[in-house]
Amino acid sequence: MSEIRTIPPQLTKNEWNALLDHALEKPASYIIRKNGSYYEAINGTTGKIDYSGTNASTVIQSAINALTSGGKIFLKAATYEIGTTIYLKDFRTLCGENHYATVLKATAAITVLDTPFTGGYVNQYIVIENLMVDGNGIATKGIHFPVWRGRIRNVVVRSVAGDSIHIEGNVNSAIENVIEDVVTQNVGMTTAGSAGIRLGTKATDNIIRRHIARDSDYGVYVGAAGNIITNSHYYGLNKNCIYIAPVEYVQIVNNYIEGSEEHCIFVAAGQHKSLLIANNIFTGEHYVANTYDAIYFDGTSGDWALGGTVIGNVLYRSSSNVSRYFINLNYPARMKVTDNKIYESADVGTAMINIANSQGNLIIKNNQGFVTENSGTAVGTGTQQSIAHGCAFTPTKAQVIVSNIDDGANPYLSANADATNIYVTAVNGKTFRWEVKYNP
């Protein structure tokens, strides 16, 4: 008996691709792909094309709306021209194949990705990942995210007329979101005051980490309490790398902050409780030298800083366009500034700390380059003698103590100190002790 063979039918390329797509395990509830001039939404369960057309916004939105119980929309690598805003909804994930190859490109003055908001409704658990939003120089915003416990990760947002990413609630707060591994660039191309990431007045308890921002007015604008910015890189900003409105419990830790046209970190006038600026590295590069600061606290409204801590930061000075001060405190109150230091490859003149209009209750100590405590012994001459105090400030009489070591030394301050010396009179030949301690 001769062998019986079954000859498979001849299929077109598109038919074979459709058969293969249907046979493979699907990575999402819907897979969006570009097929020539058409965009297609393939059902991840049935393998059928449920939605298609030449309008990418319509096809993507149809797939999102079809997921009444949540799910994932997977965008294959392609450029998707977006002419109307795409609205995300609860428990949906919008995921690209690659954050440089999957591009949502605006073709109109729109917010590219947004979430609907009506009444007291709170959007929950929305995820945007592995894609690029290209504002094309005309999009009003890249991503508007009034969400609770959402995620934006491995995303690039560029060439936006306004803010790249705006985290903000309406009636309710946008809280407990994580924005990580995000790049924002060429922001605010036609809108002054724009930010790479803007945390609005109702955006509380969010985390930004591993954010790279350049070419905008602000890298991050912090307008609400309880937010954390960590392990991020900011450079080439037109105003401030980080702007902090008068809010509470903000942490700026472990960031690399190269420089900006104005202050690198600007803390606006008003009361701040438990503000932490810790373990950041600054290069202190500005467009104009000796005009702006690495860290500036604007205390023009008076008693503004309650329990703020600036600790363990480093300013690396290697540029001619240096900061005016490393840390500039205007009207400080109840602040702790410790263990900060300047590392310099050349002496380019930045002063360590400036304190103006102190409101008291300050701890300023152990800052390399700003000596605040010193002591020693001397032998009296019987007349007024000068002793170099070695401190980075001019002590008041209240900040200088002289005391007996030998009986009969009877030392006393015989004149006001200056930037270099204290002035003491003691019995000739008798040893005494002096101490200077900063107590602003």
Summary of the structure (lengths in Angstrom):
residues: 440
radius of gyration: 30.4
end to end distance: 106.4
largest distance: 130.7
contacts: 1601
relative contact order: 0.06
helix: 6%
strand: 47%
